[in-house]
Amino acid sequence: MSGRGEKSARIVFFFSAFSTLATLPFLIFDYHPMTLWQTACLLGAGLAATLGQFGVTLAYAHAPAKEISVFDYTQVLFAALLGFMLFGQIPDLLSAIGYVVICGVSVLMFFYNRMLESQTEAREKG
């Protein structure tokens, strides 16, 4: 959408608005008051997510999706790493297999797309 002239702030706003509306029913029907610490953590996570979403939106504006998406899947690894570092969560065997499958397929697709591009360019030249 950025390539079509849509501003990054508008894209991030509508993404956030949709996410908020989608989770609103769960908040209404299962509300629990938060402590001050929990509120601060939630605001920090929201700020980090907003900055991250701006970064992703700008990245997709400056490069083709097939080149960026391979990096997008690293969020799975970072989530596992942060879960281990902050909460002491040790991934089980199925989680590790999932990490390998998700990241492996994204890397394979990246190289597959590059191979297809080089073959297409070779056919166009020759």
TIKE-254072 format. One record per residue (C-alpha): residue number from 0; residue in one letter; x, y, z. Coordinates in steps of 0.25 Angstrom, whole numbers, plus 5000, padded with zeros to 4 digits. Each point is the difference from the previous one (the first is absolute). Last residue first. Layout:
<recs>
<rec num="NUM" residu="A" u="X" v="Y" w="Z"/>
...
</recs>
This chain:
<recs>
<rec num="125" residu="G" u="5076" v="4939" w="4903"/>
<rec num="124" residu="K" u="4998" v="5013" w="5008"/>
<rec num="123" residu="E" u="4985" v="4997" w="5003"/>
<rec num="122" residu="R" u="5003" v="4985" w="5003"/>
<rec num="121" residu="A" u="5012" v="5004" w="5009"/>
<rec num="120" residu="E" u="4991" v="5010" w="5008"/>
<rec num="119" residu="T" u="4989" v="4990" w="5002"/>
<rec num="118" residu="Q" u="5011" v="4990" w="5005"/>
<rec num="117" residu="S" u="5006" v="5010" w="5010"/>
<rec num="116" residu="E" u="4986" v="5004" w="5005"/>
<rec num="115" residu="L" u="4996" v="4985" w="5002"/>
<rec num="114" residu="M" u="5013" v="4998" w="5008"/>
<rec num="113" residu="R" u="4998" v="5012" w="5008"/>
<rec num="112" residu="N" u="4985" v="4995" w="5003"/>
<rec num="111" residu="Y" u="5006" v="4986" w="5004"/>
<rec num="110" residu="F" u="5010" v="5007" w="5009"/>
<rec num="109" residu="F" u="4990" v="5007" w="5008"/>
<rec num="108" residu="M" u="4990" v="4988" w="5000"/>
<rec num="107" residu="L" u="5011" v="4992" w="5006"/>
<rec num="106" residu="V" u="5003" v="5010" w="5011"/>
<rec num="105" residu="S" u="4985" v="5001" w="5003"/>
<rec num="104" residu="V" u="4999" v="4985" w="5000"/>
<rec num="103" residu="G" u="5012" v="4999" w="5010"/>
<rec num="102" residu="C" u="4994" v="5011" w="5009"/>
<rec num="101" residu="I" u="4987" v="4993" w="5002"/>
<rec num="100" residu="V" u="5004" v="4986" w="5000"/>
<rec num="99" residu="V" u="5012" v="5002" w="5009"/>
<rec num="98" residu="Y" u="4992" v="5008" w="5010"/>
<rec num="97" residu="G" u="4989" v="4990" w="5000"/>
<rec num="96" residu="I" u="5010" v="4988" w="5002"/>
<rec num="95" residu="A" u="5005" v="5008" w="5012"/>
<rec num="94" residu="S" u="4986" v="5002" w="5005"/>
<rec num="93" residu="L" u="4997" v="4985" w="4999"/>
<rec num="92" residu="L" u="5012" v="4996" w="5007"/>
<rec num="91" residu="D" u="4997" v="5009" w="5012"/>
<rec num="90" residu="P" u="5004" v="5015" w="5002"/>
<rec num="89" residu="I" u="5006" v="5004" w="5013"/>
<rec num="88" residu="Q" u="4992" v="5011" w="5006"/>
<rec num="87" residu="G" u="5009" v="5007" w="5011"/>
<rec num="86" residu="F" u="4991" v="5012" w="5000"/>
<rec num="85" residu="L" u="5008" v="5012" w="4995"/>
<rec num="84" residu="M" u="5012" v="4993" w="4993"/>
<rec num="83" residu="F" u="4993" v="4988" w="4995"/>
<rec num="82" residu="G" u="4987" v="5007" w="4996"/>
<rec num="81" residu="L" u="5009" v="5011" w="4993"/>
<rec num="80" residu="L" u="5007" v="4989" w="4992"/>
<rec num="79" residu="A" u="4988" v="4993" w="4996"/>
<rec num="78" residu="A" u="4993" v="5014" w="4996"/>
<rec num="77" residu="F" u="5013" v="5004" w="4993"/>
<rec num="76" residu="L" u="5000" v="4986" w="4992"/>
<rec num="75" residu="V" u="4986" v="5002" w="4996"/>
<rec num="74" residu="Q" u="5002" v="5015" w="4996"/>
<rec num="73" residu="T" u="5011" v="4995" w="4991"/>
<rec num="72" residu="Y" u="4988" v="4997" w="4990"/>
<rec num="71" residu="D" u="5000" v="5015" w="4995"/>
<rec num="70" residu="F" u="5014" v="4998" w="4995"/>
<rec num="69" residu="V" u="4996" v="4991" w="4989"/>
<rec num="68" residu="S" u="4988" v="5009" w="4997"/>
<rec num="67" residu="I" u="5009" v="5011" w="4996"/>
<rec num="66" residu="E" u="5005" v="4995" w="4986"/>
<rec num="65" residu="K" u="4987" v="4994" w="4996"/>
<rec num="64" residu="A" u="4993" v="5013" w="5004"/>
<rec num="63" residu="P" u="5008" v="5008" w="4990"/>
<rec num="62" residu="A" u="5008" v="5012" w="5006"/>
<rec num="61" residu="H" u="4998" v="5014" w="5005"/>
<rec num="60" residu="A" u="4985" v="5001" w="5004"/>
<rec num="59" residu="Y" u="5001" v="4986" w="5006"/>
<rec num="58" residu="A" u="5011" v="5005" w="5009"/>
<rec num="57" residu="L" u="4992" v="5012" w="5004"/>
<rec num="56" residu="T" u="4988" v="4992" w="5004"/>
<rec num="55" residu="V" u="5009" v="4991" w="5008"/>
<rec num="54" residu="G" u="5007" v="5011" w="5007"/>
<rec num="53" residu="F" u="4987" v="5007" w="5003"/>
<rec num="52" residu="Q" u="4995" v="4987" w="5006"/>
<rec num="51" residu="G" u="5012" v="4999" w="5009"/>
<rec num="50" residu="L" u="4998" v="5014" w="5005"/>
<rec num="49" residu="T" u="4986" v="4997" w="5003"/>
<rec num="48" residu="A" u="5003" v="4986" w="5006"/>
<rec num="47" residu="A" u="5011" v="5006" w="5009"/>
<rec num="46" residu="L" u="4990" v="5011" w="5005"/>
<rec num="45" residu="G" u="4989" v="4990" w="5003"/>
<rec num="44" residu="A" u="5010" v="4991" w="5007"/>
<rec num="43" residu="G" u="5004" v="5012" w="5009"/>
<rec num="42" residu="L" u="4985" v="5003" w="5002"/>
<rec num="41" residu="L" u="4997" v="4986" w="5004"/>
<rec num="40" residu="C" u="5012" v="4999" w="5010"/>
<rec num="39" residu="A" u="4996" v="5014" w="5006"/>
<rec num="38" residu="T" u="4986" v="4994" w="5002"/>
<rec num="37" residu="Q" u="5005" v="4987" w="5006"/>
<rec num="36" residu="W" u="5009" v="5008" w="5010"/>
<rec num="35" residu="L" u="4988" v="5009" w="5004"/>
<rec num="34" residu="T" u="4991" v="4988" w="5002"/>
<rec num="33" residu="M" u="4990" v="4995" w="4990"/>
<rec num="32" residu="P" u="4985" v="4999" w="5002"/>
<rec num="31" residu="H" u="4994" v="4987" w="4994"/>
<rec num="30" residu="Y" u="4990" v="5001" w="4989"/>
<rec num="29" residu="D" u="4995" v="4986" w="4994"/>
<rec num="28" residu="F" u="4988" v="5004" w="4992"/>
<rec num="27" residu="I" u="5004" v="5014" w="4996"/>
<rec num="26" residu="L" u="5015" v="4997" w="4998"/>
<rec num="25" residu="F" u="4997" v="4988" w="4991"/>
<rec num="24" residu="P" u="4990" v="5008" w="4992"/>
<rec num="23" residu="L" u="5010" v="5011" w="4998"/>
<rec num="22" residu="T" u="5011" v="4991" w="4994"/>
<rec num="21" residu="A" u="4995" v="5002" w="4985"/>
<rec num="20" residu="L" u="4998" v="5015" w="5002"/>
<rec num="19" residu="T" u="5014" v="5002" w="5005"/>
<rec num="18" residu="S" u="5006" v="4992" w="4989"/>
<rec num="17" residu="F" u="4992" v="5008" w="4990"/>
<rec num="16" residu="A" u="5004" v="5013" w="5006"/>
<rec num="15" residu="S" u="5014" v="4996" w="5000"/>
<rec num="14" residu="F" u="5001" v="4996" w="4986"/>
<rec num="13" residu="F" u="4992" v="5013" w="4996"/>
<rec num="12" residu="F" u="5010" v="5009" w="5008"/>
<rec num="11" residu="V" u="5012" v="4993" w="4994"/>
<rec num="10" residu="I" u="4995" v="5002" w="4986"/>
<rec num="9" residu="R" u="4996" v="5014" w="5003"/>
<rec num="8" residu="A" u="5014" v="5003" w="5006"/>
<rec num="7" residu="S" u="5007" v="4994" w="4988"/>
<rec num="6" residu="K" u="4994" v="5009" w="4990"/>
<rec num="5" residu="E" u="4993" v="4994" w="4988"/>
<rec num="4" residu="G" u="5007" v="5004" w="4987"/>
<rec num="3" residu="R" u="4997" v="4987" w="4992"/>
<rec num="2" residu="G" u="5014" v="4994" w="5004"/>
<rec num="1" residu="S" u="4996" v="5002" w="5014"/>
<rec num="0" residu="M" u="4988" v="4991" w="4998"/>
</recs>
